[in-house]
Amino acid sequence: MQRRWDIFCTVVDNFGDIGVCWRLAKQLTQDHNQKVRLWVDDLLCFSCIAPDVNAEIQQQNVQGVEVCHWQTVFLDVEPADAVIEAFACELPDVYIAAMVRKHKRPVWINLEYLSAEPWVAQYHGLPSPHPRFPLSKTFFFPGFVKGTGGLLREKNLLTQREVFDGVAKRLFLDQKGLCECRTDEIRIALFCYDSAPIENLIGLLSDSLNPVLLIVPQGRAADRIVAILSHAASPDESLIKHKQLTVQIVPFMAQNDYDRLLWSCDINFVRGEDSFVRAQWAGNPFIWNIYPQAEGVHWKKLEAFLDLYTVDMPPEMAIAVREMWFCWNGGKALNATVWMNFLALRESLMQHNKKWIKQLLEQDDLVSGLVQFVENQL
């Protein structure tokens, strides 16, 4: 049955929150024939990953989703059948009041951040009564194991990945103006926070035994690399060459194109939540830069995922992965030994990731779980 959905999203760390909400909105519309209204407080940032979005238009239809600018003064609108409060953003008071007035109360869902911590399955699906109104919201936790909400995964995602062969790859690279693959080249996508040890990585890649192409989106990380390599040769504004390393700086891509970039690269450095999940579906070796939190809370989340992800790895492989991830997140200095140990595992990691994907497929995807939950409530 077609239901109406309202998704509320505040743009917190530039792209993570809206990246998840945009994929969620599109999948609800395209895979489940739902009617979706997406409320976003920063349309300009949103447009970086959704080029069809016009930041100057307050209300617009984009890929079947009604995109609305969430402004401080919120208009009194009719609430949807299902309401998603993404990542603990607070719904407007006027909207909550309208929910109370509805004869058939909406299904109110608090979509939480992704975590592999063991407690997630325990708290997934728990209700939380509103302290003042006859409303209750349900905590919905994405996750990697049964008993959680699962991960975002479109119905045709893995099929598209399988048919992305050499011809499709060359066509994609050409369309995006990306450098052609060279013999023995290592191709790396880099998406990270400012806290990542970029200087160390640039040094290691420059001294690589193989030629390296590092693809970096425009932004602060790219600016740091430009500063680090200010002495290096620049054939044009988007390319910098230094010893074995070529850096190509690219504009932000639409999400479908970013997926294909991850499919095209030998190693993917990713950050936050959205690109982290997409790197796992890509199947290539990946390194996660987790969002730094106060009092080191993020380390528990990093360890919890590594415990799941490496449990079936040979001990030497698990140690190498943990060391690389630990160094990339600032646990200790990234050095040549740590990097070379990780690099030597490329083929083994691709085989491991096939098994990991198969394990993830044992649970329903996040959107299917949300749709089923709403239907059970209405």
Secondary structure, DSSP 8 states (H G I E B T S, - for coil): ---EEEEEE--SSSSHHHHHHHHHHHHHHHHH--EEEEEES-HHHHHHH-TT--TT-SEEEETTEEEEE--SS-------SEEEEETT----HHHHHHHHH-SS--EEEEE------TTHHHHTT-EEE-SSSS-EEEEE---SSTTS------TTHHHHHHT--HHHHHHHHHHTT-----TT-EEEEE---TTS-HHHHHHHHHT-SS-EEEEEESSHHHHHHHHHTTTSEEEETTEEEETTEEEEEE----HHHHHHHHHH-SEEEEETTHHHHHHHHH-S-EEEE----GGGHHHHHHHHHHHHHTTTS-HHHHHHHHHHHHHHTTSS---HHHHHHHHTTHHHHHHHHHHHHHHHTTS--HHHHHHHHHHHH-
